[in-house]
Amino acid sequence: MGDDGAAEPGGPVMAREEVDRALARFGAEHEAVETSLYALQDHAGRRLLEGAELTGATKERWARTEEAVSLLWTYFDAFTAALDSARELRGRSRWPAPEDLAELTARLRGPVVSVPSADGSGSGSGSGSVERITLAELVARMNGWYARALDTVAAADSVWSALPARIDMLSAELQRIRSLAHSVGVRPGEHPAGDDLERATAELTALRAEVVADPLAFWVPAGGSSAPGGGRPDTVRYDRAARALEDVRREIDAVLQVRQDAEQRLMRLRDVLSRADRTLAEARTARGEVLAKIAAVEVPAVSGPPTALYEQLATAAEHRRHARWHRLSPLLESLEERADEELERARASLTAVTAPLAVRAELRGRLDAYRARVARRGMADDPLLAERYDAARRLLWSAPCDLRAAEQAVLRYREAALEVLVPPCGPADGGPVGGEPACGEGELR
């Protein structure tokens, strides 16, 4: 609707040109009001509101809006009658007499239109009283009521156009996910995702019913002044339900992936546990060897096979045979982590148990390397070296081997070799220069 276009009441009698301009403005107002009222009458949102079983805020606002629309038509009829009367009077003469101009001034500016009394909200006062207002006031009231009525209708229509369709699409997706969930055994009471699906179903059902019955409860008006219908649908609950359903979908996808990869993952678990078992068996054998061959050392105990993990592996295979994918999924994840830990523990145990043998092997290697270097210098038959070599060899190749004594014997042989192999060299006093090693010393390091 347009702006009101007549001057304020009172003032001098209007001239003929002023009367014509005022009639033209009110004529344009009348046409705009009529167009707006028929557009409101045909608005899809209004038809939906009229046929819906409304509740809450929408029911209250629509009741007030219906009263306002009824008054709008009543006021429009009064506007039409007053404007037709003024036009009829003006049309009697091309050059109206002064008394006609005075009458036209009164009709166009004065409170000459009788209408039912109404409060500022546009609803009837209920007293049945009548008041007289000017044409300008009449247009202003109609403009205000129309804006409020259109705001209600447009807001409801926007919510109905946006949310139910989106809820229906999400519900269809929910049904697809529910079918997948049932196929992998994800059901309420048996799996958290099944319970989440039930809650999502109940929420979407309730949300759709509330949106249809009370759309204005899901409308967020635009801040500040705005045209009728300014705002947006409130999608907070819908978005929350969509996120919850997406979480369930990811969980179902994970279970489906388990179904696809279950046999391969079970085979890998069997292989990892078998390797851990073999490694522990090797560690137990090595421990017996160490206890028999090495003396005076602490040899850690070796645990038995991972029996508990084998039992859980059997349970996992049972879940697979009976298609209990929702139970298999978390069990496989736990087993994979613990099986890898078990293999690492078995390897660490074997390393710890065989450490004394590794030390003995290193000492044997060092002793033979020292003797080979001595032999290259032609000193292998030196009595002191031969004596110390034989003493170290007896310790290293005897069972059980005393590692501490053997290490000291190897060090004594090295010291003896250095005394024999390293002649004085360097400056005249025979000492090494600038911290450099004595001649031949580097060969025995």
Summary of the structure (lengths in Angstrom):
residues: 445
radius of gyration: 50.6
end to end distance: 105.5
largest distance: 157.8
contacts: 1347
relative contact order: 0.07
helix: 72%
strand: 4%
